[in-house]
Amino acid sequence: MTDTRETLQLTLLGELGLRREGGAIPLPASRKTRALLAFLALNPKPQRRDSLCELLWQDTDDSRAALRWSLSKLRALLGDALASDRDSIELRRADLAIDLDEAHALLGSHGDADPQRLRQLEAGLDAGYLPGIDCSGSAGFELWLESERAALRVLHGRLLEQLQKLSGDDPARAIHYARKRVGIDATSQPACLALLTLLLRHEGQQQARQAFEQCRQRLRAAQLDDAGLLRDWRNLSAATPPREVRVETGPALQLPGKPSVAVLGFREIGGDNQSVLSLGLTADLISRLSRVGGLFVIARASSTRFAAGEYDFPDISRLLGVRYLIHGTIQRQGQRVRVNVELVDGGQGREVWAESFERARDDLFLLQDELANAIVAAIEPAIERAEYELARLKPPASLDAWENYHMALWHSFRFTAADTEAASSYLERALALDPGFSRAHAAMSLTHFSRAFLDTGNNSSAEIDRALAFAETSVGLDGRDAMGHWSLGRAQFLAQQHDLALVSLGRAIQVNPNYAQGHYARGFVSVHSGIPADAIPELEAAQRLSPVDPLLFAMISSRAVSLALQQKYAEAAELAVRATLEANAHFHIHAIAAACLELAGRHGEVGRHIQVALQRHPGYSRRVFFRSFPYKLPAQQEIMDSALARAGLPQGR
């Protein structure tokens, strides 16, 4: 074992990370392995193995094997800091320098804290609270994670409060920290009062009044009493009579049927809100979002008239007739640029999603392009999740076409027979309400694809034909929506039309370059079309665009097959096994893991994955496998067929 004492630093504030003597140590890509590291770090007592299995791997057939696999990855990084016996596991915090402990110590130092270090710790939290370790199939872990994130949000507020106090000789910086403090806890009356005090003192009555109205609106939206805030505001502003904030009047516009969004623009902290980057990023976001077929996007000439700090979100939403509003800030720090983005449900004044993006500022236009791509790729799935959550709360009979579609989409990506049928029922209702609904036709194609792919239908050939027909209808109804081309490409693949599938998926990416599902599907089809090396960049792009995608297991598994076909068997086996540990992994993924392990010579691990595949699909065979994964080149199919045969998967009839 390696001696890690005083040399290993663990980051819990922001992105989970490990460093030794200043150098970053790459963490395992497995989400559950990283989740295990965070859980052990935040729970200093020894943890029982069976409790950890239940917490993180309750949806896995062999939870102890999954735990052992994750521990082997962590042990290689942590050395003596990871202690374990046959019953329990412990992370020895005394052997680590943890930034969370440092933050608590600095906050307890009674004003003697180093402001520069406080700023560094606070900046780390801009990346989110324990991001990237969500495990949707582990309800107990998600509850624990929600609690820890709430505690980190409180800590973030305390750091900002301390930084605000330490910025007394720099009003702009103090106001910046006060705004951020309100931003992370909009219902905190002490935070609101601190901001109002600074604004009255340094920016005048109008700016303070606008901030007061926003704070009051948020309290009301949260159904909290605003009497205390109103009383404090009156006392603060008594010396200067308040002036009303002017809000344009006009009738409320009806929300469109599809999800609707307006980009309000980006405020540059300490700079010009009309800068090239601020204006260019706003224009790029509007342009790129307009290419997403499932969104109604307000034109730039209308949306940029409203600044997020000058109007309440419900007023903007009402005047523009949209549900979602996008706004943010740009901050330049040396040769780095940080963009903070927030997606708001305007009607409710509620934050739906927020994220920070940091890039080097070498080339302004490349920077603008890269930021716009990253933001759009993150916003589209965030809106889809929000739409599903809204639809889920309604009685099924009251759902409109789009709401039925979003309910179906959630079920579609769970990859079980029951979920496929539930998705089909929702889509039948959507198409009954709107027969010309392009996306519903594309999603219906996916349900027929799934029946054939997962071997749950009575006639796979007929299901493939229906998948093709619905996808072709979708493209015919709206050729500018990437999802239609995506569904057509997937159906063409099952129909063994490999070249046509690549063309359709290329069109999906051309329509929407930020479409993670399109990049994944093009990579997946490339693997089986005789060009496995071409698949890797597409699969990497998909994972970069959507790092917590419901198809993450498939992205990883496809990379494994690509590497196996390039005779990189050891790497292929590692990825293939990792794919089985991701959420939504189905029986095919275990078969691929068995084949890759067999090719890598890890024969002792093969049988378990074949057993899992046969348990989940009792009639499973190589015939079923290759109907779902048709290869263009017989020689490449023979590699996988031979490996599966040696692994013990029957031929089938």
Number of C-alpha atoms within 10 A of each C-alpha: 9 11 12 17 16 12 13 23 22 20 19 23 26 19 17 20 17 21 17 14 9 10 10 12 13 10 17 14 11 17 20 24 24 20 22 19 21 20 18 19 20 13 12 13 14 16 17 15 19 14 13 20 19 17 20 24 25 16 16 19 16 14 20 16 14 20 19 13 15 22 19 11 15 19 16 12 21 23 16 17 22 20 14 17 10 7 11 15 18 18 24 18 19 11 19 19 18 18 16 18 11 14 20 13 12 19 16 11 10 8 12 9 17 12 15 10 13 18 14 11 21 21 15 18 21 20 19 18 23 21 17 16 22 17 20 14 17 17 14 14 22 17 11 13 21 14 12 16 16 13 13 20 18 15 19 25 23 17 23 26 19 20 23 23 15 16 16 13 9 10 16 17 17 24 22 17 22 26 20 20 26 22 16 16 16 20 22 17 18 14 22 24 20 19 26 29 18 18 24 17 13 14 15 14 20 16 17 22 21 20 23 20 17 20 26 21 21 22 18 15 14 14 10 12 12 16 10 9 19 14 10 16 19 13 10 15 16 10 9 11 9 15 11 11 14 9 12 9 9 8 8 13 12 12 15 12 12 17 19 20 28 29 26 22 29 26 23 18 14 12 12 11 16 13 13 13 18 21 16 19 23 23 18 17 23 23 15 19 26 17 18 21 20 19 17 20 22 20 16 17 8 13 22 18 11 19 17 19 13 18 18 23 26 20 18 27 25 19 20 22 21 25 25 26 27 23 20 21 17 23 16 17 11 8 9 12 18 18 20 20 20 17 22 23 22 24 19 17 22 17 15 17 17 19 17 17 16 18 15 14 17 11 8 13 14 11 18 21 14 14 21 22 20 16 22 22 22 18 20 16 14 16 21 17 18 17 18 20 15 13 20 15 9 11 8 14 8 10 19 16 22 24 25 26 28 26 25 27 26 18 19 23 18 18 20 17 17 13 18 26 19 18 26 24 15 24 28 19 19 25 20 12 15 14 13 16 19 26 28 31 29 28 26 31 29 30 29 26 29 26 22 24 24 23 20 18 16 10 11 22 14 13 24 24 18 19 30 26 17 25 31 22 20 27 23 14 16 17 18 18 22 29 31 31 29 29 33 29 31 30 31 24 28 27 18 19 16 22 15 15 27 23 14 23 28 21 21 29 20 14 20 24 19 27 24 26 26 30 26 29 28 27 30 28 28 25 26 24 23 20 17 22 16 16 26 22 14 22 26 19 19 26 20 14 21 21 16 16 18 19 23 21 23 24 25 27 29 30 28 29 27 26 23 25 22 14 13 16 22 18 16 29 27 17 24 29 25 25 27 25 24 24 23 21 20 21 23 26 24 26 30 28 30 31 33 34 29 24 25 19 14 13 15 9 15 23 17 16 25 23 19 19 23 18 13 14 16 10 12 22 20 20 15 19 22 15 18 21 19 19 23 20 12 11 11 18 18 12 14 22 20 15 21 27 15 16 23 17 24 15 14 11 7
